[in-house]
Amino acid sequence: MSNETLFAEALTHFPGGVSSPVRAFRAVGGTPKFFKKASGAWFEDEDGQRFLDLCMSWGPLILGHAHPDILAAVNEAMHEGLTFGAPSRRELALARRIKEMVPFIEKMRFVSSGTEAVMSALRAARGFTGRDRILKFDGCYHGHSDGLLVKAGSGLVTFGAPTSAGVPRAIAELTSVVSLDDLETLERTFAEVGNELAAAIIEPIPANNGLLLQRPEFLRRLRELCTKHGVVLIFDEVISGFRVAPGGAAERLGITPDLGTYGKIIGGGMPVGLYGGRKDIMGVVAPDGPVYQAGTLSGNPVAMAAGLATMEKLTPAFYADLEAQAAKWATAFETIPGLHCPRYGSLLWPLFQDGVRRSDAVKGGAISSFNRLHKALLGQGVYLPPSGYEVAFLGAAHGEPELAHFKQAVAAVAKDFA
Ligand SMILES: *Cc1c(COP(=O)(O)O)cnc(C)c1O
């Protein structure tokens, strides 16, 4: 069956025809590609067309689609049982590997998604500090839990307002929202409500509204203010964790948070999330402490196997190679007239604008040009994330043959952007 036929049916089953909104292609227009099968950096859609994938399931697939070693590990694990609802040795193996890679994680808990990791970390921070208020940054995404679908309220920075229907105002008001790169408002917010804050949460490499690279001093000052006011600093490393360095953004920036949240790569393509960090804070989590958090499928043995098979390959040399390779792709992107491609590790943000550090600085024209580029590159067999506010994800599967295909595609469309 074709993409069109499948999507027509999908619309009768699912809101917008999809299981997660950005997949609906509403931003770029057209019919979403139905993935039929994938391997390495390539996938085939239900029309039988092949595409070079630069979205890679939004981050988990740092080794590529259907990596043989991950498949073998999953295969072995699944024959020993799909879920136990009880402890199993694979959780320990993955935990050991995580502690090797991220030294500040003293204790951790596995969950099943990034959203769940963030939601649980915030509850732990609230339980630990006995405070209710949290601070987040406009332009960062932390999953879809109530307290985080919040923007700055009008007037006072103190009380947030919901960005989604269905989020109670009373919950949104417990979240304070500050713009990225706005040191002055950050200082003022801590001066006003610092001692009421349980936690401050940030994507240290904000990569969910484009790639909004922050000045290091902004993040360093946030660390200082959290320490001064007894606020739990949470780095949401669901994207940056295990992607930009073995120890994620915390390692690369040289800033240690109190808790970290992880997802995407950590499950190697299976649903895994994790929160962890200081053992005194994690000590409040049940059954050691009074903060309840649980999961039927948490620490799922098959998912643990996929995660471990992935993490075993993520050595310092792996990241050095990926960095060098990713730089070539950014250069290739920039041969398109007017296009800039900020990059951090293997995260790339193709945008027809330069020097953006806040999502509200992105111009409408930059996004409409991206939408044209998305369509043009699809026509050349290259699949970008279907929104100009999303970053492209590269990985070990994006080698020289893929780069050659990409360069050819870019050369074919470049003249339309001159
Ligand atoms: C993807 C993402 C999440 C949410 O993770 P899900 O697994 O989609 O629930 C949270 N935080 C960040 C930084 C993310 O990129």
The ligand as an SDF file (V2000), in Angstrom:
LIG
                    3D

 15 15  0  0  0  0  0  0  0  0999 V2000
   12.8830   14.0720   23.3760 C   0  0  0  0  0  0  0  0  0  0  0  0
   13.0930   14.8780   24.5920 C   0  0  0  0  0  0  0  0  0  0  0  0
   12.3240   14.6940   25.7570 C   0  0  0  0  0  0  0  0  0  0  0  0
   11.1450   13.7650   25.7990 C   0  0  0  0  0  0  0  0  0  0  0  0
   11.5050   12.4510   25.6010 O   0  0  0  0  0  0  0  0  0  0  0  0
   10.3720   11.4090   25.1040 P   0  0  0  0  0  0  0  0  0  0  0  0
   11.0920   10.1020   25.1160 O   0  0  0  0  0  0  0  0  0  0  0  0
    9.9330   11.8790   23.7710 O   0  0  0  0  0  0  0  0  0  0  0  0
    9.2810   11.4580   26.1140 O   0  0  0  0  0  0  0  0  0  0  0  0
   12.6610   15.4020   26.8840 C   0  0  0  0  0  0  0  0  0  0  0  0
   13.6920   16.2530   26.8920 N   0  0  0  0  0  0  0  0  0  0  0  0
   14.4430   16.4730   25.7940 C   0  0  0  0  0  0  0  0  0  0  0  0
   15.6000   17.4020   25.8740 C   0  0  0  0  0  0  0  0  0  0  0  0
   14.1510   15.8010   24.6100 C   0  0  0  0  0  0  0  0  0  0  0  0
   14.8830   16.0600   23.5150 O   0  0  0  0  0  0  0  0  0  0  0  0
  1  2  1  0
  2  3  1  0
  2 14  2  0
  3  4  1  0
  3 10  2  0
  4  5  1  0
  5  6  1  0
  6  7  2  0
  6  8  1  0
  6  9  1  0
 10 11  1  0
 11 12  2  0
 12 13  1  0
 12 14  1  0
 14 15  1  0
M  END
$$$$
